[in-house]
């Protein structure tokens, strides 16, 4: 996993010498330990200000969603903010009974619905009313947002979470004198979670899918792009999931998911800021030591099938046309991974990138053009992606043809030394810049530890970038930017006739005609 933020922090530094110094300094300030239950902690002591950033990384994301239950990883992320048996409830014993009644009635409703053609519509309607009333009764015991209120009242800021394809993360910042409060609250929500307001929150997750994908031309295009590019990969479906799956998620499924993946041996926590590592270990043992180790969660074993020919998909939308071009590439552990990073910055490092100079500045074919080296995630075979927003009056086909031309030149001519040097400096600066804040540090430490087994990869990758040559860039471009493994997705105005060809505008499956 690579996270880079553009910056100029190291632009004037002698990278090889100073980065080594930084690594040595960081090693002195970082302490690691693993509890008997398998939960790993990384502590970074930074005493400049009395604040602390906390970052909990769980090795679970949408790739782990069971079949027919897509969106479940995202659903539990929402549940983690609903409180515990003591936080967020007015009367937990009564709430527990009410929640059980909701599930009992929902079981009856599902049983009737599952009868298919034999289902009794009147019975379904009656059960739906009973379920709704039971949910309202259970919700009457809830103290809304109590978990987050406690954090805010303690001076906490930045409380949030996120679900990706391969991880779910929880994070916020507190004054350093409130550190023990974090240990209590964070351990409690994984030790005694309560799945309250589940069906209310399910509607929220469904609405997020509507806003971010179904009502977004770009979201629709990305979904169609991934569904087309991947045949068997777990990357085929994003964290948002499928609408019907979300609409039918049940609390019991979320509980089973939690019990499988939210075990301490499947989690990593980083703490960065004004703390004492020895004291953090005492707190960790006291609070997180209560979590019981569980079986190692099942691995995702399905891999992407080889792609034996170009793919293309089009979506119709009244919005401005957009273009996505992706090429299959190996996972982030491949020896050429740093070369893809350099290639991406050669193509789209702001106004100095080849895409901007040729498509936007010189030919005025596009309003914007960029690339990303790893999409949508990196642990499996993924995509090197180019994004293009055609200028008014210019076509998707024109832009695609120009992009193919740029890529062909990269195969024929080596990048000049000045460009390669500038790109490497920019990448190095971005990597180190991310470490400037406690929150950025905590995020990077967990991500690199989980993905590479050692947070030091955050620094050693600088050496990998330095070793990339112009010949490497040319070789990787020639190896992977090929028609056989290409997927093209683009949008255009809806056709006036139903019989309109899918190759309208001249963009054929095999390329530009």
ZIWO-V930942 format. One record per backbone hydrogen bond with DSSP energy under -0.5 kcal/mol. NH is the residue of the N-H (numbers start at 0). CO is the residue of the C=O. If there is no record, write none. Layout:
# ZIWO-V930942
nh->NH co->CO
nh->NH co->CO
This chain:
# ZIWO-V930942
nh->4 co->429
nh->10 co->7
nh->12 co->9
nh->14 co->12
nh->17 co->13
nh->18 co->14
nh->19 co->15
nh->20 co->16
nh->21 co->17
nh->22 co->18
nh->23 co->19
nh->24 co->20
nh->25 co->21
nh->26 co->22
nh->27 co->23
nh->28 co->24
nh->29 co->25
nh->30 co->42
nh->32 co->40
nh->34 co->38
nh->37 co->34
nh->39 co->266
nh->40 co->32
nh->41 co->268
nh->42 co->30
nh->43 co->41
nh->43 co->270
nh->44 co->28
nh->44 co->42
nh->45 co->43
nh->45 co->272
nh->50 co->48
nh->51 co->173
nh->52 co->271
nh->53 co->171
nh->54 co->269
nh->55 co->169
nh->56 co->54
nh->56 co->267
nh->57 co->55
nh->57 co->167
nh->58 co->265
nh->59 co->57
nh->61 co->163
nh->62 co->164
nh->63 co->60
nh->64 co->61
nh->68 co->65
nh->71 co->68
nh->74 co->70
nh->75 co->71
nh->76 co->72
nh->77 co->73
nh->78 co->74
nh->79 co->75
nh->80 co->77
nh->81 co->78
nh->83 co->86
nh->84 co->191
nh->87 co->85
nh->89 co->140
nh->94 co->90
nh->95 co->91
nh->96 co->92
nh->97 co->93
nh->98 co->94
nh->99 co->95
nh->100 co->96
nh->101 co->97
nh->102 co->98
nh->103 co->99
nh->104 co->100
nh->105 co->101
nh->106 co->102
nh->107 co->103
nh->108 co->104
nh->109 co->105
nh->110 co->106
nh->111 co->107
nh->112 co->108
nh->113 co->109
nh->114 co->111
nh->115 co->112
nh->117 co->114
nh->118 co->115
nh->120 co->118
nh->123 co->119
nh->124 co->120
nh->125 co->121
nh->126 co->122
nh->127 co->123
nh->128 co->124
nh->129 co->125
nh->130 co->126
nh->131 co->127
nh->132 co->128
nh->133 co->129
nh->134 co->130
nh->135 co->131
nh->136 co->132
nh->137 co->133
nh->138 co->134
nh->139 co->135
nh->139 co->136
nh->140 co->137
nh->141 co->138
nh->142 co->87
nh->143 co->141
nh->145 co->142
nh->148 co->144
nh->149 co->145
nh->150 co->146
nh->151 co->147
nh->152 co->148
nh->153 co->149
nh->154 co->151
nh->155 co->150
nh->156 co->172
nh->159 co->170
nh->161 co->168
nh->163 co->161
nh->163 co->166
nh->167 co->57
nh->168 co->161
nh->169 co->55
nh->170 co->159
nh->171 co->53
nh->172 co->156
nh->173 co->51
nh->174 co->153
nh->175 co->49
nh->177 co->174
nh->178 co->175
nh->180 co->177
nh->181 co->177
nh->182 co->178
nh->183 co->179
nh->184 co->180
nh->185 co->181
nh->186 co->182
nh->187 co->183
nh->188 co->184
nh->189 co->185
nh->189 co->186
nh->190 co->186
nh->191 co->187
nh->193 co->82
nh->195 co->193
nh->197 co->194
nh->200 co->196
nh->201 co->197
nh->202 co->198
nh->203 co->199
nh->204 co->200
nh->205 co->201
nh->206 co->202
nh->207 co->203
nh->208 co->204
nh->209 co->205
nh->210 co->206
nh->211 co->207
nh->212 co->208
nh->213 co->208
nh->214 co->209
nh->215 co->212
nh->216 co->214
nh->219 co->215
nh->220 co->216
nh->221 co->217
nh->222 co->218
nh->223 co->219
nh->224 co->220
nh->225 co->221
nh->226 co->222
nh->227 co->223
nh->228 co->224
nh->229 co->225
nh->235 co->232
nh->236 co->233
nh->240 co->237
nh->245 co->241
nh->246 co->242
nh->247 co->243
nh->247 co->244
nh->248 co->245
nh->253 co->249
nh->254 co->250
nh->255 co->251
nh->256 co->252
nh->257 co->253
nh->258 co->254
nh->259 co->255
nh->260 co->256
nh->261 co->257
nh->262 co->260
nh->263 co->291
nh->265 co->262
nh->266 co->263
nh->267 co->56
nh->268 co->39
nh->269 co->54
nh->270 co->41
nh->271 co->52
nh->272 co->43
nh->273 co->50
nh->274 co->272
nh->276 co->274
nh->279 co->275
nh->280 co->276
nh->281 co->277
nh->282 co->278
nh->283 co->279
nh->284 co->280
nh->285 co->281
nh->286 co->282
nh->287 co->283
nh->288 co->283
nh->289 co->286
nh->290 co->287
nh->300 co->298
nh->307 co->305
nh->308 co->483
nh->310 co->485
nh->312 co->487
nh->314 co->489
nh->316 co->314
nh->316 co->491
nh->322 co->387
nh->323 co->488
nh->324 co->385
nh->325 co->486
nh->326 co->383
nh->327 co->484
nh->328 co->381
nh->331 co->377
nh->333 co->330
nh->336 co->333
nh->338 co->335
nh->339 co->335
nh->340 co->336
nh->341 co->337
nh->342 co->338
nh->343 co->339
nh->344 co->340
nh->345 co->341
nh->346 co->342
nh->347 co->343
nh->348 co->344
nh->349 co->347
nh->351 co->348
nh->352 co->349
nh->353 co->345
nh->354 co->346
nh->355 co->346
nh->356 co->352
nh->357 co->353
nh->358 co->354
nh->359 co->354
nh->359 co->355
nh->360 co->355
nh->361 co->356
nh->362 co->357
nh->364 co->358
nh->365 co->358
nh->366 co->388
nh->367 co->388
nh->369 co->386
nh->371 co->384
nh->374 co->382
nh->381 co->328
nh->382 co->374
nh->383 co->326
nh->384 co->371
nh->384 co->382
nh->385 co->324
nh->386 co->369
nh->387 co->322
nh->388 co->367
nh->389 co->387
nh->390 co->364
nh->393 co->390
nh->398 co->394
nh->399 co->395
nh->400 co->396
nh->401 co->397
nh->402 co->398
nh->403 co->399
nh->404 co->400
nh->405 co->401
nh->406 co->402
nh->407 co->403
nh->408 co->404
nh->409 co->405
nh->410 co->406
nh->411 co->407
nh->412 co->408
nh->419 co->415
nh->420 co->416
nh->421 co->417
nh->422 co->418
nh->423 co->419
nh->424 co->420
nh->425 co->421
nh->426 co->422
nh->427 co->423
nh->428 co->424
nh->429 co->425
nh->430 co->426
nh->431 co->427
nh->432 co->428
nh->433 co->429
nh->434 co->431
nh->435 co->432
nh->436 co->433
nh->440 co->436
nh->441 co->437
nh->442 co->438
nh->443 co->439
nh->444 co->440
nh->445 co->441
nh->446 co->442
nh->447 co->443
nh->448 co->444
nh->449 co->445
nh->450 co->446
nh->451 co->447
nh->452 co->448
nh->453 co->447
nh->456 co->453
nh->457 co->454
nh->458 co->455
nh->459 co->455
nh->460 co->456
nh->461 co->458
nh->462 co->458
nh->462 co->459
nh->463 co->459
nh->464 co->460
nh->465 co->461
nh->466 co->462
nh->467 co->463
nh->467 co->464
nh->472 co->468
nh->473 co->469
nh->474 co->470
nh->475 co->471
nh->476 co->472
nh->477 co->473
nh->478 co->474
nh->479 co->475
nh->480 co->476
nh->481 co->479
nh->484 co->481
nh->485 co->482
nh->486 co->325
nh->487 co->310
nh->488 co->323
nh->489 co->312
nh->490 co->321
nh->491 co->314
nh->499 co->496
nh->503 co->500
nh->505 co->502
nh->506 co->503
nh->507 co->505
nh->507 co->510
nh->510 co->507
nh->512 co->505
nh->512 co->510
